[in-house]
Amino acid sequence: MRKIVVVGGSKGIGQAIVQSLIEENIVVNISRTAPLQPHANLTHYNCDILTDDLPEIEAIDTLIYCPGSINLKPISRLKLEDFREDFEINVIGAVKTVQKYLPKLKNGENPSILLFSTVAAKLGMPYHASVAAAKSAVEGLAKSLGAELAPTIRVNVIAPTVTETDLASKLLRNDRMIENITERHPLKKFLKPNEVADLATFLISDKAKSISGQIFELDCGIVSFKI
C-alpha cells in the first residue's frame, strides 16, 4: 500500500480526499482538528502548519497540501496583514511541507505533490485580490517545482470553483446565493467535495504518470466559457 500524506484532511476537500484514498492506501492526516472517523489505515497528527514543527514520517509516496482561505473584501478594506495571512496559509505552509518531506518523497513509489489553487487565479473576480494573489503564487510554485523535481517527482495543481465546504459556507448561506452561484456557472452547478477528490485521486495515481506541472481548472465552465 502507498503512503499518502494529506495536510488539512479533516474538513472539506481534504476530508473528501482522505475518504477516497483510505481503503486502499495508508493515509497520514496533518491537521489542527481530528478526522470525523478513525480508520485502521489512518494516522492523525494534530498540528498547526504555520506554527508547529511537522511530524517525522517514514516513507512517503504522495504529498497533498489542502489548506486554503477565502478572504473576500474590496481592496480598500484589505489590510496588508490580510495579504500576509493568505500568503502564509496558501504558499508558505506548502513550501514548509514540501521542504520537510522532499527527502522522503524522492524515494517514494510514483511520487507526486498535489497543491490547490482557485479559479480566481485565472478569472478576474472582484474582491478576490488577496486570495487570487496567494493562489497565483501557488501555481507559480508548482510550475517551478515540477521542472526542478522532474523526472522523479510530479507536481500538479487543482484550481476548483466554489465547492460546498465549511470554508465556502458564507458564499452559499441562503437559497438566493446558491441560485446566483449556480447560474453564474455555464454547467449550472458548483462543486461537491467528492468531485474534487476524484480528480485528486486520479492525479496521484499511476494513470497520471505523464502529467506534471499542470493547473487543472475544475471550474464548471466558468473560466472557459462565456454564455
TORKOLVO-202071 format. One line per 10 residues: their letters; for each residue x, y, z of N, C-alpha, C. Coordinates in pm, 1 decimal. Example, Ala and Ser with C-alpha at 12.3 -4.5 7.8 and 13.67 -1.06 7.14 Angstrom:
AS = 1319.0 -569.0 780.0 1230.0 -450.0 780.0 1320.0 -330.0 780.0 ~ 1285.0 -225.0 708.0 1367.0 -106.0 714.0 1290.0 3.0 787.0
END
This chain:
MRKIVVVGGS = 83.6 -120.4 0.0 0.0 0.0 0.0 87.3 125.7 0.0 ~ 44.2 225.5 -75.2 117.6 350.3 -81.2 85.8 435.0 40.3 ~ 180.8 521.6 78.9 159.6 611.0 192.5 140.7 752.9 140.2 ~ 26.8 812.1 176.6 -10.6 944.0 128.2 -26.9 1038.1 246.4 ~ 44.2 1148.2 243.0 33.9 1249.4 347.4 -59.2 1359.4 298.8 ~ -164.5 1385.2 375.8 -260.4 1490.3 343.6 -253.6 1595.7 452.7 ~ -222.4 1717.7 414.8 -224.3 1828.9 509.5 -360.8 1897.3 497.4 ~ -432.8 1904.0 608.8 -566.2 1962.1 606.3 -673.2 1864.3 564.0 ~ -662.3 1739.4 610.9 -754.5 1635.1 567.3 -871.3 1608.8 659.4 ~ -900.5 1700.8 749.8 -1010.3 1678.3 844.2 -1140.5 1746.7 804.5
KGIGQAIVQS = -1134.3 1836.6 708.1 -1254.0 1909.4 667.0 -1255.6 1928.4 515.6 ~ -1374.4 1954.7 464.0 -1391.5 1998.4 326.4 -1330.1 1907.0 222.1 ~ -1259.6 1968.2 128.0 -1197.7 1893.0 19.1 -1095.4 1793.4 72.9 ~ -1016.1 1835.2 169.7 -917.1 1745.2 227.5 -980.2 1621.3 287.2 ~ -1090.1 1638.4 357.3 -1159.5 1524.2 415.7 -1211.6 1430.2 307.3 ~ -1266.3 1487.1 200.7 -1315.3 1403.9 90.0 -1201.4 1325.8 25.4 ~ -1084.4 1387.5 14.8 -969.1 1318.6 -41.7 -926.7 1203.0 48.1 ~ -919.4 1227.8 178.2 -883.5 1120.9 272.0 -980.7 1004.9 258.9 ~ -1109.2 1034.3 254.6 -1209.4 928.0 245.4 -1198.0 849.3 115.3 ~ -1158.8 915.7 8.2 -1147.2 847.2 -120.7 -1024.3 756.9 -127.8
LIEENIVVNI = -925.1 783.0 -42.7 -798.1 710.4 -50.1 -782.7 603.8 57.1 ~ -859.5 612.3 162.0 -825.5 542.0 285.0 -841.8 390.3 277.6 ~ -923.9 341.7 189.7 -946.0 197.0 183.9 -829.0 123.0 118.2 ~ -756.7 191.5 29.0 -651.8 123.8 -47.1 -513.0 182.0 -24.2 ~ -500.4 275.3 69.2 -372.2 339.5 96.2 -354.6 362.7 245.7 ~ -230.0 379.9 285.5 -201.2 428.8 419.8 -203.5 581.0 412.8 ~ -288.0 642.5 493.6 -305.6 787.6 488.0 -261.1 850.4 619.8 ~ -179.6 954.9 609.0 -138.6 1033.5 724.9 -202.4 1171.1 711.6 ~ -284.1 1207.6 809.5 -350.9 1336.8 808.5 -283.3 1431.1 907.9 ~ -243.7 1548.8 859.1 -185.0 1651.9 943.9 -281.0 1769.2 945.3
SRTAPLQPHA = -338.3 1797.6 1062.9 -443.3 1898.5 1069.6 -457.6 1949.2 1211.8 ~ -519.2 2066.6 1225.7 -543.6 2121.2 1359.2 -657.3 2050.0 1431.2 ~ -740.8 1978.8 1355.7 -852.5 1906.1 1415.2 -848.8 1760.1 1372.3 ~ -901.4 1673.4 1457.0 -901.4 1530.5 1427.4 -1006.5 1498.7 1321.2 ~ -984.0 1392.2 1242.1 -1084.1 1349.8 1144.4 -1213.2 1305.8 1214.2 ~ -1322.1 1306.5 1138.5 -1451.1 1270.2 1196.8 -1456.0 1124.2 1239.9 ~ -1392.8 1038.0 1161.4 -1398.3 895.0 1190.6 -1258.8 834.9 1187.2 ~ -1223.1 755.9 1288.4 -1094.5 685.3 1284.4 -1099.8 571.9 1183.3 ~ -983.0 526.4 1141.2 -974.4 416.0 1044.9 -841.4 346.9 1064.9 ~ -839.4 217.5 1039.8 -716.6 140.5 1059.8 -602.5 189.7 972.3
NLTHYNCDIL = -634.2 245.2 856.1 -530.7 291.6 762.7 -495.4 438.9 782.2 ~ -552.9 503.1 884.0 -535.8 647.4 902.0 -457.3 677.7 1029.0 ~ -353.7 761.2 1013.5 -281.0 816.4 1127.0 -301.3 966.9 1126.4 ~ -333.8 1021.5 1242.9 -359.4 1165.6 1251.8 -258.0 1232.8 1343.0 ~ -207.9 1348.9 1299.1 -121.5 1433.4 1381.0 -187.9 1569.6 1397.2 ~ -214.0 1609.1 1521.5 -261.7 1744.7 1547.0 -146.1 1842.2 1527.3 ~ -163.7 1936.5 1436.2 -52.7 2024.9 1402.1 -106.4 2150.9 1335.3 ~ -59.2 2266.0 1378.2 -84.7 2391.2 1308.0 31.6 2410.8 1211.9 ~ 2.7 2405.0 1084.5 106.9 2402.3 982.8 196.1 2526.7 988.3 ~ 142.2 2637.5 1035.6 218.4 2762.5 1033.5 306.0 2782.2 1156.4
TDDLPEIEAI = 271.8 2718.4 1267.6 344.2 2746.2 1391.8 412.4 2624.0 1452.8 ~ 366.0 2504.2 1420.7 420.7 2383.6 1482.7 524.1 2316.2 1393.8 ~ 609.2 2236.9 1456.7 700.3 2152.2 1380.4 622.6 2037.1 1318.6 ~ 651.5 2006.0 1194.9 583.4 1895.3 1127.4 634.1 1762.1 1181.6 ~ 547.2 1662.3 1188.1 588.2 1532.6 1241.6 686.9 1461.3 1149.8 ~ 767.1 1375.8 1209.3 856.1 1290.3 1131.5 775.4 1173.8 1075.4 ~ 787.1 1150.9 946.2 712.2 1044.1 880.7 808.5 964.5 794.0 ~ 803.3 834.6 807.0 887.8 747.4 726.6 816.4 709.0 597.3 ~ 887.7 706.7 489.3 839.3 653.9 360.9 711.2 723.0 315.4 ~ 725.6 821.4 227.2 610.6 894.8 173.5 608.4 880.1 21.5
DTLIYCPGSI = 489.6 849.1 -31.9 474.4 836.8 -177.2 408.8 959.5 -239.1 ~ 319.2 1023.8 -166.2 247.6 1139.7 -219.7 223.5 1241.1 -109.4 ~ 235.4 1369.1 -145.3 205.9 1477.9 -53.4 95.1 1563.8 -113.4 ~ -12.0 1583.7 -36.3 -124.8 1666.0 -80.0 -143.4 1778.3 21.4 ~ -134.2 1902.2 -24.0 -147.7 2018.2 64.5 -279.8 2088.4 34.2 ~ -374.6 2080.9 128.0 -510.2 2129.8 105.4 -546.1 2264.4 167.9 ~ -476.5 2312.3 271.3 -522.8 2435.3 336.6 -539.2 2552.1 239.5 ~ -642.4 2631.1 266.4 -668.2 2747.5 182.0 -744.1 2852.3 259.1 ~ -783.2 2957.3 190.8 -855.0 3066.5 254.7 -948.7 3130.6 153.3 ~ -1056.8 3187.4 204.3 -1147.5 3267.0 121.3 -1168.7 3398.5 194.6
NLKPISRLKL = -1088.9 3496.1 158.5 -1089.0 3625.8 226.1 -1132.9 3730.2 123.8 ~ -1263.6 3750.2 112.1 -1318.7 3832.5 5.2 -1358.3 3970.4 57.8 ~ -1282.0 4071.0 15.2 -1308.1 4209.0 55.9 -1266.6 4302.5 -57.1 ~ -1327.1 4420.8 -65.3 -1276.6 4522.3 -159.1 -1131.8 4556.9 -123.1 ~ -1054.0 4596.4 -220.6 -913.6 4627.4 -197.7 -897.8 4738.0 -93.1 ~ -994.5 4828.3 -85.3 -987.0 4936.9 12.2 -1002.3 4887.7 155.8 ~ -1058.6 4769.6 173.5 -1078.4 4714.0 306.8 -978.1 4604.5 341.1 ~ -899.5 4563.5 244.8 -797.1 4462.4 271.0 -674.4 4528.4 333.9 ~ -632.4 4476.0 445.3 -511.7 4524.2 509.9 -392.1 4444.3 461.0 ~ -273.9 4500.0 476.8 -154.0 4425.9 439.2 -146.0 4294.4 515.1
EDFREDFEIN = -196.7 4293.6 637.6 -195.1 4170.9 716.4 -282.8 4062.5 653.4 ~ -390.9 4101.4 585.8 -474.1 4003.7 515.5 -393.0 3933.5 406.9 ~ -317.5 4012.4 331.5 -233.7 3953.8 226.8 -127.9 3861.8 287.3 ~ -68.3 3904.3 396.4 34.2 3822.3 460.9 -24.9 3690.8 512.0 ~ -142.4 3697.7 573.9 -204.2 3576.6 627.1 -241.4 3479.9 516.7 ~ -299.8 3529.6 408.7 -335.6 3441.5 297.3 -211.9 3379.4 234.3 ~ -105.2 3458.8 222.4 19.0 3406.4 165.3 78.8 3299.5 257.1 ~ 74.5 3322.0 386.7 127.5 3224.6 481.9 52.6 3091.3 470.7 ~ -79.5 3097.6 471.4 -160.3 2975.5 467.8 -140.4 2900.2 337.4 ~ -148.0 2971.2 227.2 -151.5 2905.7 96.6 -14.4 2872.8 39.9
VIGAVKTVQK = 83.2 2958.5 63.3 214.5 2942.7 -0.7 321.3 2896.1 98.1 ~ 341.3 2970.3 205.2 448.0 2936.3 299.2 422.6 2800.1 363.0 ~ 296.2 2771.2 396.8 263.9 2639.1 451.3 298.4 2527.6 354.2 ~ 269.3 2549.5 226.7 302.1 2448.7 125.2 453.3 2432.1 111.6 ~ 525.0 2543.2 108.2 670.9 2537.2 97.1 731.4 2464.8 216.8 ~ 685.4 2499.3 335.3 734.8 2435.1 457.7 714.5 2284.2 452.1 ~ 598.3 2242.5 405.3 566.8 2099.6 398.3 651.3 2028.4 293.8 ~ 663.3 2090.1 176.6 744.2 2028.4 71.0 889.2 2014.6 115.6 ~ 944.5 2119.2 173.8 1084.5 2112.1 218.4 1105.2 2004.3 323.8 ~ 1007.4 1988.5 411.8 1018.3 1888.4 518.1 1019.8 1746.3 463.4
YLPKLKNGEN = 931.1 1718.2 368.3 910.5 1579.2 326.7 972.9 1543.4 192.3 ~ 1039.8 1638.8 129.2 1100.6 1611.5 -1.3 1199.5 1495.4 1.6 ~ 1288.1 1484.7 101.4 1380.9 1370.5 101.9 1309.7 1235.0 101.8 ~ 1197.9 1225.0 173.3 1121.8 1100.6 175.3 1050.4 1077.0 43.0 ~ 996.0 1183.4 -14.2 925.2 1171.1 -141.5 1015.0 1120.4 -253.3 ~ 1140.0 1163.0 -252.0 1231.4 1123.5 -358.9 1248.8 973.1 -367.5 ~ 1223.7 904.1 -257.7 1235.7 758.1 -256.5 1100.9 688.0 -265.1 ~ 994.5 764.3 -293.7 860.3 708.0 -295.4 827.6 633.7 -423.9 ~ 713.3 568.3 -421.6 661.1 496.9 -538.1 575.3 592.0 -619.9 ~ 613.3 615.8 -746.3 545.8 715.2 -830.5 516.8 841.2 -749.5
PSILLFSTVA = 620.5 905.3 -695.6 598.4 1016.7 -603.1 539.2 1139.1 -672.3 ~ 453.8 1208.8 -599.5 391.3 1328.8 -655.4 352.1 1424.1 -544.0 ~ 335.5 1549.5 -583.8 287.6 1655.9 -495.1 164.3 1715.8 -560.0 ~ 60.6 1735.7 -480.6 -61.9 1797.3 -531.1 -95.2 1918.7 -444.6 ~ -110.6 2033.4 -511.0 -143.9 2158.3 -443.0 -279.4 2208.7 -492.3 ~ -329.5 2314.0 -426.3 -461.2 2366.9 -462.7 -456.1 2516.6 -487.1 ~ -522.5 2557.0 -596.5 -536.2 2697.7 -631.7 -684.9 2731.9 -632.1 ~ -724.6 2823.3 -717.5 -864.3 2866.0 -729.2 -887.1 2918.7 -870.3 ~ -1011.2 2912.6 -916.1 -1041.0 2970.1 -1047.6 -1013.9 3120.4 -1050.1 ~ -1012.2 3183.9 -932.6 -988.3 3328.7 -927.0 -845.8 3366.8 -963.0
AKLGMPYHAS = -755.3 3269.3 -972.4 -619.8 3299.1 -1017.8 -615.8 3321.0 -1169.1 ~ -714.3 3268.2 -1240.5 -721.0 3285.0 -1386.0 -828.9 3385.2 -1426.3 ~ -941.8 3379.5 -1358.8 -1056.4 3462.7 -1392.6 -1060.8 3582.1 -1298.4 ~ -1047.0 3702.7 -1353.1 -1052.1 3820.8 -1268.3 -1188.0 3834.8 -1201.6 ~ -1188.6 3835.8 -1069.5 -1313.8 3842.6 -994.8 -1302.6 3950.9 -888.0 ~ -1402.2 4036.3 -875.0 -1396.8 4140.3 -772.0 -1380.9 4080.5 -631.9 ~ -1312.2 4154.3 -547.4 -1297.6 4122.2 -404.8 -1207.6 4001.5 -377.0 ~ -1139.3 3950.2 -477.5 -1054.5 3832.0 -461.9 -905.3 3865.1 -463.0 ~ -868.9 3992.3 -445.3 -728.7 4032.8 -464.6 -632.4 3952.7 -378.2 ~ -663.4 3933.9 -251.4 -569.8 3867.5 -160.8 -557.4 3718.5 -190.8
VAAAKSAVEG = -670.0 3649.7 -200.1 -664.5 3505.3 -223.7 -613.7 3474.8 -364.9 ~ -650.1 3558.3 -463.7 -602.6 3535.3 -600.2 -451.3 3553.7 -609.2 ~ -399.2 3652.6 -537.9 -254.4 3673.9 -536.9 -183.0 3554.4 -474.8 ~ -235.4 3505.0 -362.6 -172.0 3391.7 -295.2 -179.0 3265.0 -379.9 ~ -295.3 3239.1 -436.4 -310.4 3116.0 -515.1 -233.6 3123.6 -647.3 ~ -219.0 3243.0 -703.1 -133.8 3257.1 -821.9 10.1 3220.9 -787.8 ~ 52.9 3255.0 -667.3 186.7 3215.5 -621.9 197.3 3063.3 -609.1 ~ 90.8 2998.7 -564.2 90.6 2851.8 -557.0 110.2 2792.1 -696.0 ~ 43.5 2847.2 -795.2 57.8 2796.1 -931.8 200.2 2815.2 -983.2 ~ 258.6 2931.2 -955.6 397.3 2953.5 -995.0 492.4 2860.1 -923.6
LAKSLGAELA = 467.1 2836.0 -796.0 548.2 2741.9 -718.2 542.1 2603.4 -779.7 ~ 423.2 2559.5 -815.5 407.1 2424.9 -871.5 480.2 2410.4 -1004.5 ~ 471.9 2512.0 -1088.9 542.3 2506.1 -1217.7 692.4 2493.6 -1197.3 ~ 746.3 2574.4 -1106.5 889.7 2571.8 -1081.2 932.2 2438.9 -1018.7 ~ 856.0 2392.1 -920.4 888.6 2264.8 -856.3 879.2 2149.3 -954.8 ~ 777.3 2152.6 -1040.9 762.7 2045.9 -1139.0 883.8 2033.4 -1228.6 ~ 937.7 2149.5 -1270.0 1058.0 2147.3 -1353.2 1179.6 2101.3 -1274.2 ~ 1192.1 2150.9 -1151.5 1309.0 2119.6 -1070.2 1313.7 1973.1 -1028.2 ~ 1198.6 1915.0 -1000.0 1194.7 1779.5 -945.1 1175.8 1671.5 -1050.4 ~ 1152.4 1710.6 -1177.4 1142.1 1611.2 -1284.6 1277.6 1543.9 -1306.0
PTIRVNVIAP = 1280.1 1416.9 -1341.8 1164.9 1329.5 -1367.5 1117.9 1250.8 -1246.0 ~ 1171.4 1279.3 -1128.4 1144.2 1194.2 -1013.4 1007.7 1217.4 -951.2 ~ 973.6 1345.1 -928.1 850.3 1377.5 -856.7 760.6 1464.1 -944.4 ~ 637.3 1422.8 -961.0 540.9 1501.3 -1037.4 473.2 1604.1 -945.3 ~ 440.6 1720.4 -1002.9 376.1 1826.9 -926.6 259.8 1882.3 -1007.8 ~ 140.2 1880.5 -950.1 23.0 1933.3 -1018.9 -62.7 2014.2 -922.7 ~ -156.9 2089.6 -981.7 -244.6 2177.7 -904.1 -388.4 2160.3 -952.0 ~ -479.8 2155.4 -857.4 -622.2 2163.0 -889.1 -671.8 2301.3 -849.5 ~ -742.0 2367.3 -941.9 -797.8 2500.3 -916.5 -950.1 2490.8 -922.9 ~ -1014.8 2464.4 -810.2 -1160.3 2446.1 -811.6 -1235.1 2578.7 -811.7
TVTETDLASK = -1356.8 2574.2 -861.2 -1450.2 2682.8 -840.0 -1516.5 2663.2 -703.0 ~ -1621.4 2736.0 -675.3 -1689.7 2726.2 -546.1 -1724.3 2580.0 -516.1 ~ -1687.0 2536.2 -397.4 -1710.4 2398.3 -355.7 -1788.2 2399.9 -224.8 ~ -1881.4 2309.4 -211.9 -1969.2 2306.8 -94.9 -1895.4 2255.1 28.7 ~ -1825.5 2345.3 95.6 -1749.0 2312.8 216.1 -1776.8 2418.9 322.7 ~ -1728.9 2393.4 443.8 -1742.6 2493.5 550.4 -1672.4 2623.4 512.7 ~ -1558.4 2611.0 442.5 -1482.2 2729.8 404.9 -1563.6 2822.7 315.6 ~ -1648.0 2764.1 230.9 -1727.9 2842.9 136.5 -1869.5 2867.7 185.1 ~ -1896.1 2838.1 310.5 -2034.0 2845.5 360.3 -2092.0 2986.6 350.3 ~ -2008.9 3090.7 364.9 -2059.5 3227.5 355.0 -2108.9 3260.5 214.6
LLRNDRMIEN = -2055.7 3189.8 114.6 -2097.9 3214.1 -23.3 -2225.0 3138.0 -58.2 ~ -2262.0 3043.4 27.1 -2376.5 2955.9 -1.2 -2475.0 2956.3 115.6 ~ -2488.8 3070.7 180.0 -2560.0 3070.8 308.2 -2711.7 3084.0 295.6 ~ -2762.6 3106.7 175.1 -2908.1 3108.4 159.1 -2943.8 3068.0 16.5 ~ -3072.2 3045.4 -7.1 -3117.6 2994.1 -137.0 -3086.9 3090.4 -250.5 ~ -3097.3 3219.4 -225.0 -3070.9 3317.0 -330.6 -2924.4 3314.1 -372.7 ~ -2834.0 3305.2 -276.8 -2691.7 3299.8 -309.4 -2657.2 3170.0 -382.0 ~ -2718.1 3061.1 -339.9 -2695.8 2933.7 -408.1 -2742.7 2941.8 -553.0 ~ -2859.0 3002.6 -574.2 -2911.4 3016.6 -710.4 -2820.4 3105.0 -794.9 ~ -2774.0 3215.6 -738.7 -2687.6 3306.4 -813.8 -2556.8 3239.3 -854.1
ITERHPLKKF = -2497.0 3166.1 -761.8 -2370.4 3098.2 -792.4 -2392.5 2988.0 -894.8 ~ -2503.0 2917.0 -882.8 -2534.8 2812.4 -980.0 -2549.6 2871.4 -1119.6 ~ -2621.1 2981.1 -1129.4 -2646.4 3041.7 -1259.5 -2521.7 3103.7 -1321.1 ~ -2425.1 3143.8 -1240.3 -2301.8 3202.7 -1293.8 -2216.5 3100.7 -1367.3 ~ -2233.6 2974.2 -1338.2 -2152.4 2870.0 -1399.8 -2223.3 2814.3 -1523.2 ~ -2154.1 2806.0 -1636.2 -2217.0 2754.1 -1757.6 -2277.7 2615.0 -1740.9 ~ -2220.2 2532.2 -1655.7 -2277.3 2398.8 -1634.1 -2389.9 2399.4 -1530.9 ~ -2424.6 2519.0 -1483.5 -2536.9 2537.6 -1390.7 -2524.1 2450.8 -1265.5 ~ -2406.1 2454.0 -1209.7 -2378.3 2380.3 -1087.9 -2251.4 2436.3 -1025.5 ~ -2227.1 2399.5 -901.4 -2097.1 2420.7 -841.2 -2049.9 2286.0 -788.9
LKPNEVADLA = -1935.4 2282.9 -721.3 -1871.5 2154.7 -693.0 -1910.7 2096.8 -557.9 ~ -1912.9 1964.9 -554.7 -1917.0 1889.1 -430.1 -1773.3 1844.5 -399.2 ~ -1737.8 1830.8 -272.1 -1600.5 1790.9 -238.0 -1555.7 1661.2 -302.3 ~ -1647.9 1565.4 -318.0 -1608.1 1436.3 -375.7 -1566.3 1448.9 -521.5 ~ -1618.1 1551.0 -592.2 -1575.8 1571.0 -731.3 -1429.9 1614.0 -737.4 ~ -1390.3 1699.2 -645.3 -1250.3 1740.3 -638.4 -1163.3 1622.2 -596.4 ~ -1212.3 1543.1 -502.4 -1137.8 1426.1 -456.1 -1116.7 1325.8 -569.4 ~ -1214.0 1311.3 -656.7 -1199.6 1218.1 -769.3 -1084.5 1259.7 -860.3 ~ -1074.7 1389.3 -888.7 -964.4 1437.0 -972.3 -831.5 1421.7 -899.5 ~ -830.2 1451.3 -770.8 -707.3 1435.8 -692.1 -659.7 1290.8 -693.6
TFLISDKAKS = -751.9 1198.9 -676.5 -716.5 1056.4 -675.7 -654.5 1014.6 -808.5 ~ -709.3 1067.1 -917.3 -651.9 1035.7 -1048.6 -511.5 1093.7 -1063.2 ~ -492.3 1218.9 -1024.2 -364.6 1285.7 -1049.1 -248.2 1225.4 -970.8 ~ -276.2 1161.1 -859.1 -166.7 1099.1 -783.2 -149.9 951.3 -816.9 ~ -230.0 901.5 -909.6 -228.1 758.9 -942.6 -129.3 727.8 -1054.4 ~ -106.9 600.4 -1078.1 -21.0 557.2 -1187.6 -77.9 596.6 -1323.2 ~ -208.6 618.2 -1332.0 -269.7 657.1 -1459.2 -226.6 797.5 -1502.6 ~ -170.8 874.9 -1410.7 -129.6 1012.2 -1442.1 22.0 1027.0 -1444.6 ~ 93.8 919.5 -1471.8 240.0 922.4 -1468.9 302.1 1021.0 -1567.0 ~ 228.2 1059.0 -1670.3 282.1 1151.6 -1770.5 235.6 1294.8 -1749.8
ISGQIFELDC = 172.9 1322.3 -1636.7 117.7 1455.6 -1612.1 193.1 1523.6 -1498.7 ~ 254.0 1637.9 -1528.9 322.6 1716.4 -1426.2 326.9 1862.6 -1468.9 ~ 329.2 1950.7 -1370.8 337.0 2093.6 -1398.5 209.0 2153.2 -1452.0 ~ 95.4 2086.2 -1429.3 -30.5 2130.2 -1487.3 -123.6 2190.1 -1381.7 ~ -201.4 2288.4 -1426.7 -304.2 2350.1 -1343.3 -439.1 2304.4 -1399.0 ~ -515.4 2231.6 -1321.2 -642.8 2178.0 -1367.8 -757.4 2264.8 -1316.1 ~ -822.8 2333.8 -1410.2 -935.8 2419.5 -1376.4 -1060.9 2332.6 -1362.7 ~ -1096.9 2301.5 -1241.6 -1219.4 2225.8 -1214.9 -1327.8 2330.2 -1188.9 ~ -1385.7 2380.7 -1299.1 -1449.6 2512.4 -1293.5 -1596.2 2516.6 -1331.4 ~ -1656.3 2403.1 -1362.5 -1796.6 2401.7 -1408.7 -1815.5 2500.4 -1525.8
GIVSFKI = -1706.6 2523.0 -1599.9 -1711.4 2605.1 -1720.7 -1691.2 2753.4 -1700.9 ~ -1676.8 2801.2 -1577.6 -1679.8 2946.1 -1554.7 -1555.6 3017.4 -1608.2 ~ -1440.9 2947.4 -1613.9 -1319.7 3008.5 -1668.7 -1316.7 2995.9 -1820.3 ~ -1367.0 2885.5 -1872.1 -1350.9 2852.5 -2013.8 -1458.4 2911.6 -2104.2 ~ -1580.1 2928.6 -2052.4 -1693.6 2963.7 -2136.8 -1755.9 3097.4 -2097.2 ~ -1812.7 3163.5 -2198.0 -1898.7 3279.8 -2174.5 -2027.2 3255.2 -2250.3 ~ -2134.1 3234.4 -2179.3 -2260.0 3203.4 -2247.9 -2372.4 3292.8 -2196.4
END
